[in-house]
Amino acid sequence: MTAAQRTPPLALTLAAVASSRLGLDDDERELARAFVPAVAAMDEADRAYRRAIETTLSNDASAAMLSAMASFRARAHEVRENARHEIGELYRKYGRDYGWFDPLDVYLPPTAGLSHADGTRVATMSDAARSEVEALRARVNGVVTGRLQPAELEALVAAKRRRVDAFATALGNALRDAVARRAALPATAIDKAAGELARLADGWY
């Protein structure tokens, strides 16, 4: 098993985006290793969110919500991987590698070396995949939240906020530690990148 196979896919994606955004292309592998504990922390934060659902809602309601979440995540993963494969084929046509970028993320990696038409095609494919997942998310959220009492909805919104905050903290700490030994980067740039990575990660859960 290779190091990449042992590294969680989300850590590889976070590293690809962070290295590209911050101009740390030579450090992608080390960034991926740095993000491994952050992904573990985010997994635990997501488990805490799911436990909050179980303790806030009745057994039937929590089971229905968790099932809807699992179905959404499975479909989003399918859309992500299909789009990644299709975009990857375009990059390979030019002898390039799309890598671990997330086509559902708003960040579009450099398309230098691709024709203008294929560069535009990459953006269009990413937009289409993102729109499909957002439409699915809206439908699922509409069904789920429509069944909640106001107090239940308020409790779950607070639990979701705690999860988002935990994501941002884990990624911010990992990113600051990873870049501390490299070329000086403004704290504002690191904090901005950490927030963008947290939003990317949220789309994986």
ROFI-841458 format. One record per residue (C-alpha): residue in one letter; y, x, z; residue number from 1. Coordinates in Angstrom, 3 decimals. Example, Ala and Ser with C-alpha at 12.3 -4.5 7.8 and 13.67 -1.06 7.14 Angstrom:
(atom A,(-4.500,12.300,7.800),1),
(atom S,(-1.060,13.670,7.140),2),
END
This chain:
(atom M,(0.000,0.000,0.000),1),
(atom T,(3.409,1.391,-0.976),2),
(atom A,(6.447,1.514,1.290),3),
(atom A,(8.058,-1.245,-0.784),4),
(atom Q,(4.985,-3.437,-0.281),5),
(atom R,(5.187,-2.900,3.493),6),
(atom T,(8.910,-3.707,3.575),7),
(atom P,(9.814,-7.418,3.798),8),
(atom P,(11.179,-8.664,0.458),9),
(atom L,(14.326,-9.911,2.180),10),
(atom A,(15.032,-6.399,3.512),11),
(atom L,(14.689,-5.033,-0.032),12),
(atom T,(17.057,-7.677,-1.370),13),
(atom L,(19.614,-7.057,1.363),14),
(atom A,(19.460,-3.332,0.622),15),
(atom A,(19.942,-3.859,-3.102),16),
(atom V,(23.005,-6.025,-2.570),17),
(atom A,(24.511,-3.892,0.212),18),
(atom S,(24.097,-0.659,-1.725),19),
(atom S,(25.665,-2.174,-4.830),20),
(atom R,(28.556,-3.847,-3.006),21),
(atom L,(29.406,-0.772,-0.946),22),
(atom G,(28.744,1.881,-3.589),23),
(atom L,(25.723,3.322,-1.735),24),
(atom D,(23.302,3.279,-4.658),25),
(atom D,(21.550,6.469,-3.559),26),
(atom D,(20.811,4.999,-0.130),27),
(atom E,(18.992,1.793,-1.096),28),
(atom R,(15.617,2.884,0.304),29),
(atom E,(17.107,3.951,3.621),30),
(atom L,(19.096,0.733,3.816),31),
(atom A,(15.907,-1.259,3.245),32),
(atom R,(14.271,0.512,6.180),33),
(atom A,(17.348,-0.164,8.304),34),
(atom F,(17.173,-3.872,7.509),35),
(atom V,(13.519,-4.270,8.592),36),
(atom P,(14.345,-4.860,12.290),37),
(atom A,(17.242,-7.103,11.246),38),
(atom V,(14.829,-9.283,9.263),39),
(atom A,(12.540,-9.445,12.296),40),
(atom A,(15.506,-10.553,14.421),41),
(atom M,(16.425,-13.200,11.836),42),
(atom D,(12.841,-14.454,11.761),43),
(atom E,(13.012,-14.891,15.539),44),
(atom A,(16.375,-16.668,15.261),45),
(atom D,(14.847,-19.029,12.717),46),
(atom R,(11.893,-19.708,15.026),47),
(atom A,(14.391,-20.528,17.782),48),
(atom Y,(16.120,-22.962,15.401),49),
(atom R,(12.830,-24.662,14.610),50),
(atom R,(12.014,-24.876,18.320),51),
(atom A,(15.401,-26.553,18.832),52),
(atom I,(14.421,-29.145,16.243),53),
(atom E,(11.156,-29.784,18.064),54),
(atom T,(12.834,-30.167,21.459),55),
(atom T,(15.774,-32.247,20.190),56),
(atom L,(13.915,-34.790,18.063),57),
(atom S,(10.937,-37.026,18.670),58),
(atom N,(7.554,-35.719,17.563),59),
(atom D,(7.541,-37.808,14.383),60),
(atom A,(11.139,-36.985,13.479),61),
(atom S,(10.773,-33.265,14.125),62),
(atom A,(7.534,-33.124,12.133),63),
(atom A,(9.228,-34.873,9.197),64),
(atom M,(12.250,-32.561,9.331),65),
(atom L,(10.181,-29.385,9.593),66),
(atom S,(7.976,-30.557,6.726),67),
(atom A,(11.041,-31.245,4.558),68),
(atom M,(12.422,-27.793,5.422),69),
(atom A,(9.116,-26.110,4.539),70),
(atom S,(8.941,-27.931,1.201),71),
(atom F,(12.528,-26.996,0.387),72),
(atom R,(11.950,-23.337,1.240),73),
(atom A,(8.810,-23.205,-0.895),74),
(atom R,(10.609,-24.712,-3.887),75),
(atom A,(13.665,-22.465,-3.430),76),
(atom H,(11.364,-19.435,-3.339),77),
(atom E,(9.695,-20.610,-6.553),78),
(atom V,(13.041,-21.066,-8.310),79),
(atom R,(14.250,-17.670,-7.057),80),
(atom E,(11.162,-15.823,-8.258),81),
(atom N,(11.084,-17.582,-11.640),82),
(atom A,(14.740,-16.712,-12.237),83),
(atom R,(14.205,-13.146,-11.034),84),
(atom H,(11.345,-12.749,-13.497),85),
(atom E,(13.315,-14.167,-16.422),86),
(atom I,(16.380,-12.067,-15.655),87),
(atom G,(14.162,-9.031,-15.118),88),
(atom E,(12.763,-9.474,-18.625),89),
(atom L,(16.284,-9.277,-20.047),90),
(atom Y,(17.011,-6.076,-18.124),91),
(atom R,(13.715,-4.521,-19.219),92),
(atom K,(14.631,-5.172,-22.834),93),
(atom Y,(17.356,-2.570,-22.342),94),
(atom G,(15.222,-0.182,-20.319),95),
(atom R,(16.856,-1.251,-17.063),96),
(atom D,(15.509,-2.694,-13.819),97),
(atom Y,(16.983,-5.818,-12.228),98),
(atom G,(15.425,-4.743,-8.949),99),
(atom W,(15.466,-6.852,-5.807),100),
(atom F,(18.714,-8.709,-6.409),101),
(atom D,(18.660,-12.407,-5.550),102),
(atom P,(19.504,-14.659,-8.516),103),
(atom L,(20.433,-17.407,-6.025),104),
(atom D,(23.136,-15.200,-4.484),105),
(atom V,(26.688,-15.445,-5.775),106),
(atom Y,(26.766,-11.667,-6.248),107),
(atom L,(25.949,-10.648,-9.810),108),
(atom P,(24.715,-7.047,-10.122),109),
(atom P,(26.200,-4.826,-12.826),110),
(atom T,(25.133,-5.739,-16.361),111),
(atom A,(26.346,-2.502,-17.955),112),
(atom G,(24.009,-1.565,-20.775),113),
(atom L,(23.195,-5.161,-21.658),114),
(atom S,(24.754,-6.834,-24.654),115),
(atom H,(27.637,-9.179,-23.932),116),
(atom A,(25.443,-12.134,-24.912),117),
(atom D,(22.618,-11.114,-22.586),118),
(atom G,(25.053,-10.292,-19.779),119),
(atom T,(26.403,-13.825,-20.116),120),
(atom R,(22.851,-15.142,-20.247),121),
(atom V,(22.076,-13.464,-16.917),122),
(atom A,(25.035,-15.220,-15.284),123),
(atom T,(24.035,-18.544,-16.828),124),
(atom M,(20.435,-18.247,-15.624),125),
(atom S,(21.599,-17.377,-12.126),126),
(atom D,(24.041,-20.290,-12.078),127),
(atom A,(21.334,-22.705,-13.236),128),
(atom A,(18.880,-21.544,-10.572),129),
(atom R,(21.532,-21.734,-7.852),130),
(atom S,(22.596,-25.225,-8.961),131),
(atom E,(19.002,-26.445,-8.901),132),
(atom V,(18.491,-25.210,-5.351),133),
(atom E,(21.838,-26.567,-4.142),134),
(atom A,(21.014,-30.001,-5.579),135),
(atom L,(17.642,-29.919,-3.855),136),
(atom R,(19.278,-28.816,-0.588),137),
(atom A,(21.774,-31.686,-0.778),138),
(atom R,(18.985,-34.235,-1.328),139),
(atom V,(16.926,-32.888,1.557),140),
(atom N,(19.939,-32.737,3.875),141),
(atom G,(20.903,-36.269,2.930),142),
(atom V,(17.453,-37.622,3.762),143),
(atom V,(17.116,-35.644,6.990),144),
(atom T,(20.585,-36.148,8.470),145),
(atom G,(20.585,-39.832,7.561),146),
(atom R,(17.835,-40.389,10.122),147),
(atom L,(19.542,-38.583,13.005),148),
(atom Q,(21.546,-40.027,15.850),149),
(atom P,(25.037,-38.518,16.323),150),
(atom A,(23.978,-36.612,19.458),151),
(atom E,(20.899,-35.244,17.677),152),
(atom L,(22.956,-34.141,14.694),153),
(atom E,(25.495,-32.432,16.959),154),
(atom A,(22.727,-30.558,18.799),155),
(atom L,(21.105,-29.369,15.584),156),
(atom V,(24.421,-28.307,14.073),157),
(atom A,(25.004,-26.189,17.178),158),
(atom A,(21.491,-24.731,16.905),159),
(atom K,(22.072,-23.918,13.248),160),
(atom R,(25.345,-22.226,14.138),161),
(atom R,(23.544,-20.067,16.690),162),
(atom R,(21.089,-19.043,13.995),163),
(atom V,(23.880,-18.109,11.589),164),
(atom D,(25.628,-16.106,14.316),165),
(atom A,(22.354,-14.293,15.104),166),
(atom F,(21.926,-13.456,11.415),167),
(atom A,(25.448,-12.030,11.194),168),
(atom T,(25.004,-9.984,14.372),169),
(atom A,(21.642,-8.523,13.296),170),
(atom L,(22.885,-7.625,9.834),171),
(atom G,(26.227,-6.294,11.042),172),
(atom N,(24.547,-3.989,13.546),173),
(atom A,(21.999,-2.776,10.998),174),
(atom L,(24.630,-2.146,8.343),175),
(atom R,(26.989,-0.303,10.686),176),
(atom D,(24.153,1.909,11.946),177),
(atom A,(22.950,2.610,8.402),178),
(atom V,(26.315,3.634,6.971),179),
(atom A,(27.629,5.473,10.038),180),
(atom R,(26.289,8.802,8.753),181),
(atom R,(27.599,8.359,5.210),182),
(atom A,(30.943,8.442,3.479),183),
(atom A,(33.577,6.779,5.605),184),
(atom L,(33.820,3.085,4.897),185),
(atom P,(36.524,0.849,6.378),186),
(atom A,(35.265,-1.396,9.171),187),
(atom T,(36.723,-4.350,7.291),188),
(atom A,(34.554,-3.560,4.258),189),
(atom I,(31.423,-3.320,6.410),190),
(atom D,(32.211,-6.566,8.244),191),
(atom K,(32.891,-8.350,4.956),192),
(atom A,(29.611,-7.104,3.484),193),
(atom A,(27.717,-8.144,6.637),194),
(atom G,(29.108,-11.675,6.348),195),
(atom E,(28.108,-11.860,2.703),196),
(atom L,(24.621,-10.600,3.532),197),
(atom A,(24.299,-13.206,6.286),198),
(atom R,(25.074,-15.953,3.781),199),
(atom L,(22.519,-14.485,1.379),200),
(atom A,(19.893,-14.356,4.139),201),
(atom D,(20.619,-17.927,5.177),202),
(atom G,(19.507,-19.014,1.722),203),
(atom W,(16.068,-17.519,2.361),204),
(atom Y,(15.409,-19.731,5.386),205),
END
